[in-house]
Amino acid sequence: MANADSALDPSPSSQLVSVTPRAFQPVTTLYNDRQAPGQDIPHPVQSPSAVAASQTDSIDVPQEGAVNAVSPVDPNSNTTHGDSYELNARAQPSSLDPMATPSFPTGWVGVQRPIDHPGLTYTDRNVYRHRDVLSRVWEGPDDDRYLSPTDGRLQKLVVQATEAVRRGPRNATWSRTNMREVTPIHLRVVFWVLKDRIEGRQEEVTAEMCLKWLPACAAIFALLFVPADLGGEVLNNGFYEQFKYHFWGYSYIPSNPREATGPPTELPLTSPWDVNGIAERPLRPRYLCFLTEGDGVEPMRVDKWEKEHGREAILQYVFISYTSAQFQGKEDWEALHVIAAAAARSAGVSAYWISCSCMPEPDQVAEDVFRISDVVRGAHSLAIILGPPVTDPSSDPDMDAMLRHWGERIWTFPEVLLSPTERPISIYNRNGDISNPLLVAKRNFPAKAWEDAPVSRQLVDHYEGSIILSPLELVTLALQCLSMRADNTRAFLPGDLTYVLMGLLRRRPRVNPENTAFQEFCRLSLANDSNRLLERLVCLFPNDRNQPWHHIDDVWGRSLWDISPLCQVDGVGRDDTVILGGGFAAPIRYKSFSPVNLRLRNTVKRMVARFAVRIVPMLFILGVTLLAGTGSRGGDFGVITALGWLFMGPAILMTLASPYLLASLYVGKPWRAQPWLFGFEGYMNITEIETLIFGTNLHRLKWSPYSSPLSRHENINGECFGVDPTEDSATRDLVTRCRESTYGEEKVFTIVDTNLMTVTLYTAVRPPVALVLCGSEGGMQRGLLCSYDWTTQTLYRESVMRVDTMVLERMNRIDRFRLGLKRPLATAVVAAPWYGDGAPQAAQPPNNIMAYEGV
């Protein structure tokens, strides 16, 4: 390396490279073949337990953040270390030719593996601990890793990518490598001669083929003496690789109380009330405003009133509904009481319930707020009081506008649903005639006040008894309506949306002000017969990956009841995750393709070809031995010489026919193939993909017609065929746009399933490392494409695929796993340059680069 010293010079002038967030300077590391697989490079954050991370299944990539006994290369020393490596800048394409292929340094001993180091790195340098499925512990700073299907260890994530992606900006926290053909060298020689004929592009024998034939025969003859499995290895008894994962943690809220944190002996038999306690349902309000003689009103505890009048006395009250967006402050509350008292007298009852006066105890406010649904259920009737918005009290909107404004609030929605059916709803206008309220029948209220009337009317019909919804339909429709109103209401607690939903169901967990809305929703689902709602929810793929979890929609337009779960919720995790069990999973191989075993029909022709190819080395050795021993002389040695030529003749003839024999033996469309899930970043023509995996294009692979939102299909003679997604101009523009995406934005990935022989294009923020099947819909399986956060042992949903049900026959179960619906975006900065001492500088954003911060 003539320029090695200057390339590795750690002087300030060579440390910083002028870059921008959308055009990073690619850097490639080439590793000596003597470096041990998985060898780690020292990092300022070191951990003694990281020595155990001997990783045999990975590409030789520097393992950042782990300690290993590697002696770094001294650029000024001539000593060669057994585990040495060198750093070289990858040559950049010419600015005049953006599609030019980058050139790589040569002169290495062994096979070159160009690796592009991550352009970004996480700023969190804390040391985390991970226990794998075999109880081996690894420690190190946060980075992108995956679980090796070979030994279950954590490996640095290296993703093969198309040249278009590798030439683009270094916008990822994972390493990238080139895509290589994995066809055995024997078959490459065959395809060098016969590829056009095999692929059907020519039928006649050409002069080029004749010129290539003898060199190809000679090469194949030499290679036949080298043991090789040309047909690919049958792995895992013909199954997909097993996803070696195990969640070692506790559930934050387990479905079975015996799984709660702490020794089992400390858990009483009543522990379900402690782990996921159910709130009591009050039969009557705690406070009411009672009408007194004249126009007076007296707030009083209900139990005190019962002592004075006896429990046999009939207590009826009007529930007063209003919104703080229209009434705030003492003056507004006095006006509310005047109208509320008039409403109670008009209804012929002696009391009314209003939130501004009937929740006076500060330590009980949280519980009282979430008992409002029970107060509405016991009311005589419902009265709504409207007024102009507090932001513009001088305005004079009409009643319909004020009613729609009132209906946008999340807390007012269940008050109408749970109100008595036999009496109409009274609507009062603060600036109108309170003696003449507007009376609206409950069944007619959605069309008058709510914008989502087609959906909310179904809930009204359910509570009126004219339509009975299943528990799943009830929760789904209610959540859909509440989601539209959640953004219009100031939150009282983080879990408000779920607490409102709780009021519509029979069993309600106790309020926990520290839990999020998702955690409380999970508790609610576990406490009620929700028909496995959570299991169905995780199988949906939202139209917008950034939308809140409670916006229940699906990119394929399916509802929760259309999905049949395969897994079951074992508990609720922290950080808006759930613990699931019973799914099926397979890892996705990103570091490279692998030879695929193809099961072809064992015809007579193939049996003869197999025998001929395998016997050539033996015949040649026997023939050479006999002829060498006799010197090819006749006379007394004539028989032995003839026998030698008897062996040599067929060997020579079969060698001359070896390209044809190998093509007959290993080329053809298979009945079945070894199941693999190959992945790479970017888009590639399906012809090129098949050539990289199988060496030639016989149209074995096909585009999946409806596995991904990007999948496309067409009708040909009444038959459904998948087509290249980029034939759609919108998808083609998306592929181009994603190549230039920044950190945290969607990128395009491709997955190849050799079991189904399908290719699927999809988008994700991070490379999914596993496909987890959690449900079925429309005769197909819903598979979650999940990335892996090893610091918390959490799988995060990156995308969702629909795959044929036959994959279940070749896929293993996954152990209990922790699943998150949206992975938090960690803060990342531009990766530091690499130096000749073997350790990168601590990651710091250059002066002209701002750190990318997650939300």
N, C-alpha and C positions, 0 to 999 in steps of 0.2 A: 504494500500500500504506500504509494509515493507520498500521498497527502495525509497520511494517518496522523502525523503530529499536529498539523494545522487543524484537522477535523476534530481532534480530541483536546485541543488547547483550551483549558478552562479560564482563559483570561477574560476580563470583562468585555473586551471587544467582540468576543465570539459567543458570549453567553445568551444574549438577548437577540431574538429575531423579530423584525417588524412584522406583525400580523394583525389581522382584523378578525372579529368574531365570525365572519362568513367566508374567510379565505385563509385557513391556517396553513402553515408550512409543513408539509408531510415529512416525517422522519422515519426511516426504516432501519431496523436492527437485523443484522445477519449473524447467525450463531454458528459456532464451530460444532461439527458433529461429535466432538468429544465431550461436549457439555452434557452433564447428566440430565435426563428428562426431568422437568419440573424444578430445575435448579433455581434457587432464589437469589436475588441480588440484594445485598445489604441496603437497608433504608434507615434513616434517622430514627424512626419509630420501630423499636426492636422488641421481640418477645422470645424468651427461651423456648417456649413450647412450640414455636413454629418450626423447630427443627424436624418435628415429626411429620411435617407435610411433604413427604416424599411422593411425588406425583408422577406416575408412570404413563398416564393416558393423555397427557397434554402435549401440545406443541411446545418447543423449548422457548418459553416466554419468560422474561424476568418477573419474579414473584415479588411484587412490591410489598414492603411492610413485614416480611418474615425474615428470620435470621437463618443463615445457612453458612456452612464453612466453605465459602468461596473466596479465593484469593483474587481480588480484582487485578486487572491488567495494569501494569505501570507503563504509560506510553513512552517513557524514556528507557525502558529496560528491554533487553533482548531475550529475556527468559520467557519461555512458553509454559503457561500453567495448564494443567489437565482440564480445568474447568474455565478456560479463558473465553472471552468474547470480545468483539470489537464493534464499534458504532460507526456507521457511515450514513451520510446524508443521501437520501434517495434522489436520483436525478429528476429534475422537474421537466415536464413537457414544455416544448417551445411555446412561447406566448403567441407565435404566429400560427401554430397548429395545435389548438386545444385538444384535439382527439389523438394526438401522438401518443404512442406507447412509451412509458417511462423505461429507461435503461437501468440495469442493475449492475453493481460491481461484480467482477468475476475473480477467479483465482483461488476460491476456497476449496478446502479439502472436504469432500462430502457434499451432501445435497443442500442447496441454498433454500432457506425458508424466509422470504422477505416478510417481516412483520411491521406493520405501522403501529407505533405506540399510541395510546389514547391521546387525543388532542386536548382533552379536558380531564381534570382530576378533582375529586371531592376535597373540599376544604376541611372536612372533619377528619382529624388525624388521631382521634381516640382509638385505643386498642379494644377490639371486640373479640368475643369468644364464641366459638361455634363447635358443637358436638355433632358428628356425623352419625350415620345409621349404625356404624360399628363401634360407637362410643369413643372414637378418636377425637381429641380436642385440638383445635387450631385457633391461634390468636393472631390478630393483625388489624391494621386500619381498614376502613371501609373502602371497598373497590368492587368492581363487577366480577363475579365468579359464578361458577355453576358446579353441580354435583356430577362427578365423573360416573358414567354408567359402568365403567370397568371395575373400580374399587370403591366408589362412594365418597372419595375425597373431594375437597374443594379444589377447583382448578381456576386459574385465570381465564376469563372469558375472552376467547379469540374467535372472531366472526369472519368467515370468508365473505368477500364482497366483490362485486363486479368492478372492472377498471373504472367505469364512470363514477362510481361511488368513491373509490380510492383516490381518484384525481380531484375530487371535490374537497370541500372544507373539512378540516379535522374537528368535527362537531360532536364527537362521541366520547364516552367515558370507558369504552371497551376497545381492545386492540382489533385491528383488521389485518387480514392476510389475503393473498391472491387465491383464485380458484384454479385448481389443477385437475387434469385428467387422471383417473385412477385405474384405467384399463391395464391389465397385465401386459408386460412388454411383448409377450408372445403374440397376443391378439393385436397389438398395435402394428406389429410387422405384417400380420395378415391384412389388416385394414389399409395399410400403406399400399398394398398391391390390389386388393379386391374391393375396396370401399365403394367405389362407384357402381360396381357390378352388384354388390350386396344390397345397396340402397336402391337399385333398380334404375339408376340413371343411364346405364348403358348395358347392352346385351352382348355385343360382339367383343371378340378379343382384339385389343389394341396393341400397337407397337410399344407403347409405354408400359403396358402390363407385362409384355414379354421381356422387356429390358429389366424390369424390377423383379421378375420371378426368381432367377437364379440367386441374386443377392439375398432375397427374402428366404429362400430355401436354406441357404447357408446359415443365415442368422437363426432361423428356427431350429435347425439341426444342432447348433451349439447350445441353444437355450433348452432343448429337450433334456440335456444332461443336468440341468439345474432343477431341483424339486420345486414345484410351484403348484398352487391351487388355482387353476385358471378359471374355474367356474364360480369362485367366491365361496366363502365359508358359510355353512348353516349354523346360525347362532341361536342360543336360547330355545332350542327345540322348535325353531321356526316362528318364535314370538318376537315382538318388539323388545328392545332393550328394556330392562326394568329400571324405573325411576327410583333410585336409592335415596329415599327421603324418610325422615322420621321427625315428628314434632315432639320435643322433649319437655316443653313447658306445660304450665297449668292453664286451664281456661279461666278467664276473668270471672265469668258466670257459667258454671257447668250445667248441662242439662240434668245430670245425675249429681245430687249433692255430695255423694261419697267421693267425687272427684275434685272437691274443693281443696284449696291449699290447707295443709295441716294434716297431722296424723289422723287416720280414720277413727281412732278411739276417742278423739275429742269431738266428733260430730254426733250430736244427739239425733234421735229419730225424727225430731221436728225440724231438722236443719233445712228442709226446703223453704221454710218461712224465713230463714236467715239468709240463704243464698239468693233466692229470688222471691222475696216475700210478696204476698198478695195483699193489697190494700182492702180494708173493710169498706163495705158500701153503706153509707148512712141512709137510714130510712126517712129522716126528716132533716131540714136545714138546722144548723146550730143557732142561727140568728134570723129574725124576720123583722120587718118594719110593720108594726100594728097600727091600725087606724084608731084614733081616739075621738072623743066627742068634739064636735065642731069640725075643724079642718086640721086637727093635730095629728102628728105621727110620732110613734115612740118605738125606737129600736129595742128589741128585747130578746133574751135567750129563749129558745123554744122550750127547753126543759123547765124554765121558770113559769112560762105561760101554762104549761101542762099541769104544774103543781097547783096553779090558781084555778084552772078550769076543769081539771081532771083529764086523764088520758082518754076518756070516752068522748070528749068533745071533738067535734069535727073541725079540723084545721085545714083551711083552704087558702091558697095564696096565688097571686099572679107573679109570674117571672118577668122581670123588666130587663130587656136587652137593649144595650146601647154600645157605642164604641168610643174609646178615648180619643179617637181621631176627630170626634165631633163635640165631645164634652170633656173639659178639663178645668179644674179649679173650683173654688168654693161657690162662685156665682152660678156656674153651670150645674153643679150638683144640687143647688137649691131649686133650680128650674126643673131638674130631673125629678125631685121628690114631689113637686107640685103636680106634674103630669102623671107620675106613678100612682099617687094617691087617687087622682081622678080615674085612672084606669082600674084600680082596685074597686072603687065604689061602683063604677060602671059594670064591672063583672059580678058585683054582689058578694064579694069576699071581704074578709076583715084584715088582710095583710098582703104584703108584697115583698118579694126578695129583689134586692138591688146590690150589686157588688161594691159600690162605693161606701155603703154603710153596714153591710151584713158580713164583712170580713174584718172585724176591728182588732183582732189579736195578732200582733206581728209575728209571733212564733208559730202561728197556725196558718199564715197566709198561703204558704206553698201548698199545703194539703187542701186548703179551702178552694184554691184556684182549680185544682184538678178533681174536686168533688162537684163542680158546677153541673156536670152532666147528670148527676143523681138528683140535684135540686130541680133541674128542668123536668126530669121524668115525673117528679111528684107534684108538679104545679097544676093549678086549675086551668090556666091558659097562659098564652105568651103575648106580651105587649112589647112592641118595638118603638123606641123613641128616636126620632131623627132630628138632626140639626145641621147647620152649615159647618164646613170644616173649621177647625180651630186655627188653621193657618190663614184663613180668610173669613173671619166671623162676620164681616159686613156684607158678604155676598148673600144672594137670595136665590139659591138653586131650587129647581122644582123638586117635588117629592120623589119622582123616579130617579133623578140623578143622586139624591141623597141616599135613597134605598140601595142603589147599585154600589155607592161608596161604602155603605154599611156592609153590604154583602161581600166585599173584597177582603174582609178581615177573617183571620183563621178561627178566632174564638166564637164568632157569631154563627158559623156554619152548623155545628152540632146543636146549637140551641133551637134551630128550626126543625132539624131532623127528629129530635127527641121530644118536641113539644106535643101536647095532647092532640089527637087527631079529630076528636069529636067537636072541637070548638075552633072557630076561625082565628087567625092571627090579627091582632089589633095593631095598626100602625099609626103613630102619633107624630105630628109635625110640631116642633117647638114654636114655630112662628105661625102656626095655623090654629084652627078651632079644636081645642082638646075635647070638646063635648061631642065631636062628630068624627071619630077616627075612621080610617080606611080599614075595612074588613076584607081579608084575603084568605080564601081556603088554603089549607096547607098544600094540597096537591097542585094548586095553581101558582104557588109562590116561586118555584124555580124560574118559570118563564118571565116573571116580572122583575126579579132581583138579581139573578145569577147569570153570568155569561156562559157558564158551562151547563146550561139547563139540560141538554140531552143526557149528560152523565148524572148530574145531581138529581134529576127527576127519578132515576132508577132507585136511588137511595131513599128518596121520599116515599116511593111506592113500597119499598121493602118495609119501612117502619110503619106504614099505614096498613100493611098486610095484604095488599093487592098483588104483590110480587114477592116471592121469597128467594132471596139470594143465598148462595152457599157461603160459608165462612170465607173462602178464598175470594169469591167475587165481591163480597162486602168489603173486605180489607183493601182489595185492589182498587175498587172504584172510589172508596173513601180516601185512600192515599193519593189517588190521582186528583181529586178535588182539593184536598188540603194542600198539595204541593203548589197549586196555582195561587193559593192565598198566603203561603208562608212568607213570601218576599214582601208582602204588603203590611206585615204586622211586626211590631217591635217585640223581640223575644223577651220573655220573662225568665226562662231557663233555657239552656242549650237543647234540651229535649222536648221543647214545647210541641212540635209537630206530632211527636209520638204520644205525648200526654193528651192532646186533643183526640187523637185516634183511640186512645185507651177508653175514653168515655163512651165510645160506641159499642164496646165489647163487654162481655160478662165479667171476665177475670182481668184485674188490673194490677200489675206489679206496683210495689210501693215506689214513691217518687225518690229518685236519687239525683240531687242537683249537680253532682259532679260528672254524671254520664252524658254522653252525646246523644243526639236524636237517634243515630243508628244503633247504638248500644241499647237504648231503651226500646227501640223497635224490635230488636232481637229478643229482649226479655219478654216483650209482649207476645211475640210469636211463640216462644217456648211455653208461655203460661196458658195460651189458648189453643183451641183446635183450629189452627190456621191452615190446615191441609198442606203442610210442608211449604209454606210461603217462602221462607228464606232459601231453601234449596232451589226453588224455582227462580227466585230473584237473581241469584248469582249467574244463572245461565243466560240471562238477557244481555244483549249488546246494545247500549244506548246509542242514539243517533249522534250525540255529542259526548265524547269521553270526559269532558270537563263539567258536565252538568251534575247537580246533586244526585245522590243515590235515590232520593224519594221521587224523582221524575221517572216514573216507570213507563218507559217506551222501549221499543225494540227496532233495530234497523231493518229487520225482516217483517215488521208489522204484526208480530205475534203477541199474545197476551200470556199472563202467568198461567192461566188454566190450560193453555195449549202445550205446556211442558210437563213431562213426567220425570221426576227426579230419579237419579241413580244413587245419589249419596244421601247422607243424613247429617243434620247438625248435631255435633257433640257438645257444643258450648259457644260462648261468646268470648272473643279475645279483646285485648286492649287495642287502642288506636284504630277503632272501627274495622275490626277483623272478626271472622267467624272460624270456628274449628269444625272441620268436616271429616267424615269418614265414609268409606265404602265406594269411592270413585275408582275409575281406571285411569292409568297414566302411562306415558312413554316419554323419554327424553328426546330432545331435538339436537342433532349433531351439527354444530356450526363450524368446527375447526377445519373440516375437509369432508369431501365425499369419501365413500368407502366402496370397495368392490362388492357387488350385489350378486348373491347366488340366485340363478334363474333355474326354475324347474321346467325342463323341456321334455317333450314326449320321447321316451326311450325306444326309438324306432330301430329297425335292423341296420339301416344306414349309419346311425349314430353308434350303434354297438360295434360295427366293423371299424369305423373311424377311430373310436376310442382304443380298440385293441391295436390297431396299426400304429397309432401315435405312441402308445406306451411301450410297444415292443421294439421300436427303432433303436434306442440306445443299447438294448441287450443284443440285438442282432448285429449291430455294428461292432460292439466289443468282441463278440464271439468270432465274427468274421475277421477282424483285424488280428486277433490272437492266433487264429489258425493259419492265416496267410503269412503272418510274421514268423511263425514257427517253421513253416516250410519254405519260406522265401518264394512262394508261388511257383515252386518247381513241380515238374511232373514225376514220372517214374514211380519210385516207391512211395513218393508223397502225393501221388496224383489224387488219391481218394480224399486225403485231408485237404488238399488245395481246392478240390471241387466242392467239398463241404464248406470251406471258407467262403468261396464265391457264392455258394448257395445261401449263406447268411448275408453276405454283403449285397447281393443283387436286390433282394427285397428291401433291404435297408435303404439302398440308394433310390429305388423306385418310390418307396413311401416318403423319403425325404423330399424328392422332387414333387410329390403330391401333397406335401405337408400343409401349404397354405389352404388348399381346398379342403383337406381333412379337418383342420382346425376350424375352418369356417362352418363346415357341416356339423361339427360337434358342438360348438358354443354359440352359434348365431341362430336366432329365431325368436319368435314371439313366445313368451313363457305362459305356462298354465298358472304358475304361482311364483312369487319371488320372496326372498328374505325380507321381512318387514323392516324398513328403516324410515326414520323421519330426518331428512336432510334439510338444513336451512342455510340461507345466505342472504346478505343484505343487497337490495337493489332488484332490478328487473333484468331478465335475460331471455332471449328467444328460446322456445322450448326445444328447438332442434339442437342448439348449442348445449343445453342442459343434458339432453339425452346422450350427446356425444361425449361430454365430460364423464358421465357415469358409466355408460356402456360401450363407448368407443365408436359407435356408429349410430345412425338414426334410422330405426325401423318403425317409427311411430308407435313405440311402446307406451310412451308417456302421453297424457292428454290433459288439457286444461280442465280443472274442475268446473262444472257448469253453475253450481250455486252454493259453494262452500263458504265463500267470503263475500262481503259487500262489494268487492271489486270484481267478482266473478261475472262472466257474461256467457250467454249461450244463444244458440240459434236453432231454428226449426229447419231441418233438411229432410224432405220427404216424410214429414210427420215424425221424425226422430230428433231427440234432443242431443245436441253436441255442444260441449264447451268450446269457447273460442278465446283467442288471445285477448286479455282484458284491455290491452293498449290499442285495440281497434276502436275502442271508445275514446273519442278525443278528450273527454273529461278525465278519464283514467290516465291517458298519456300525459296530459298536462300535470296531473298529480304526481306521477313518477318523476317528471322533470323538476317539479317544485320541491319535492322531498329530498332530492339530492343536495339542494342548497339550504335545507332547513337548519335552524339553530338548535341549540341545546333545549331539550324539553318539548320540541315539536315532533310531529309524527314523521316517521321514516318508513320507507317501503321495504318489505321483506318478502321472501319467497320460500315456501315449504314444499318439499318433494316427498310424497308418500309412495314408497316402492311396493307396499302391499296393495294399495288401490291403483297404483301407477297413475297418480294424479299430481298435478302441479297447481299450487294455489298462491295467488298474489294477495297480500294484505298489508295493512299499516299498523304500526305500533310505535310507541315512544322508545321502548327498549327491546332488545332481542329476547323473545320468549324462549325459555330453556326447556319447557315441558308442555305437553298437550295433556290436559286433564279432562276426562269425560265425566260430566256431572248430571246430564239429563238427556232426554230424547224429545224430539218434536218433529211432526210431519214425516215420520218414518226414518228420520236421520238422527244422529247423535249430536248433542251440543258439546263441543270441546272448548275448554278455556285454554287459551295460549297465555302462559304465565311466565313472568320473569321472577327471579329469586333474589330476595334480600336476605343474605346469609347472616347479617348482624342480628336479625330478629326471627330467623327461620320462617319467613313469611313468603308465600307465593302470591304475586299480585297479578290480577287480570289485566292483560295488555290488549287482548282481542278475543274474539269468539269465532270458532269455525263450526260449520256443519259438515259432518263426515258420515259416510255410509255405515250402517249398523254392523256390517261384517267385520269392522276393525275390532269389535269386542271379542271376537274369537281368537285374536292374536295379541291381546293386550292384557297386562297384569294389573291387579289391584294395587292401589297406592295406600300406604299407611295413613293414619290420621294426619291431616295437614291443616295448616293455618292459612287462610285465604283473605286477602284484601281486595276490594273492588277498585281502588285507585291508589297507586303508589305515590307517596309524597315526593315532590321534586326537590332533591337535596341541592345545596349550594355547591357550585363547581366553578373552578377557575381554569385558565389556560395552563396546560401541563408545563412543568419546568423542563428546560433542556437537559439532555443526558450528557455526562462527562466521562472522561477516560478512567476516573477512579472507580467507576462501577456504581456510583450512587447518584441519583438525580438530586438536583437542588430542591430544597423545600418549595412546594408550589406557591408561587406568588403571582398575582396578576400583573402583567407589564403595565407601564404607565398609560398606554393607549388602549388598554383592555379593561372593561368593567366585569366584575364577577357576576355570574349568572346565579340568581337567587331563586330558590323554590318558594312556592306559596304554601 
